[in-house]
Amino acid sequence: MDRRSNASGRVPRAAKVAKHARPEPVNAAAAAGIRAPASPRWAAVDFFRGCAILAMIIYHFCFDLAFNGWLVADFGEDLRWIWFRIPVLGSFLFIAGVSLGLAEARRQTGAQFWRRVRLIAGAAALVSLGSYIMFPGSFIYFGVLHAIALMSILARPALRWGLWAMVLGLAVLVIGVTVQHPFFNQPPLHWIGLMTFKPRTEDYVPLFPWFGVMLIGAGAGTWAAQHPGWPDRLAAWVVPHRLGWIAWLGRHSLAVYLLHQPLLVGAMLLIRQIH
């Protein structure tokens, strides 16, 4: 190798730096055939996650109004409220699956994955504790956060299947809405679903059928990250300035989910005290 020296015979500083400096790494996503977005996050995903969170806040706000006697509504039997909850919960789980697929396609490390799972599981434990204080007879033992933590673990091995993960998700969805058996009525198996009745709990998101929704989202996210053109479309999508607050909700969805109910309930209790 030809190296220039100065008059003293020493290698110039610039040459030393060049010698020891690491070469610019090749973009890992590009090397894997995946076009990475220009920013660490996709605004489109944050925005749609924010929409799901906003819809969930509206649902819980109405639930709290009914709990305080300010709204006449039956959230357990009235089909209007049941059919409102289904797309809200479905969109939340679908976006969670999309995010999981995108993160895996962008070479998420095992440490990052498990850190996220622990965070969600810890938040789920807080939800269980808080709901037990408020509703000891119907506290939440397998709600949406419990489900996302477990489903993330179960879905991760299926991400390498690409679109086949969506096929598996569709099968889980169909089984979940068509199969019921008394065997699954045992309390230790309630988290699986396939029961002949709905357990008495304030939030219930069993593996069947809801894992199917998350798998479909995970397959869609993996496909979008690997399919030519889609990463660029996602990266180029800009949230209108007047709707930026919705994307903000999506970026901080876990914190918003944990805080919105205590704030809503606290505000309503304060209003009751004043009046």
Buried (B, 14 or more C-beta within 10 A) or exposed (E): EEEEEEEEEEBEEEBEEEEEEEEEEEEEBEEBEBBBBEEEBBBBBBBBBBBBBBBBBEBBBBBBBBBEEEEEEEBEEEEEBEEBBEEBBBBBBBBBBBBBBBBBBBEBEEEEBEEBBEEBBEBBEEBBEBBBEBBEEBBBBBBBBBBBBBBBEEBBEBBEBBEEBBBBBBEBBEBBEEEBEEEBBEEEBBBBBBBEEEBEBBBBBBBBBBBBBBBBBBBBBBBBBBBEEBBEEBBEEEBEEEEBEBBBBBBBBBEBBBEBBEEBBEEBEEEEEEE
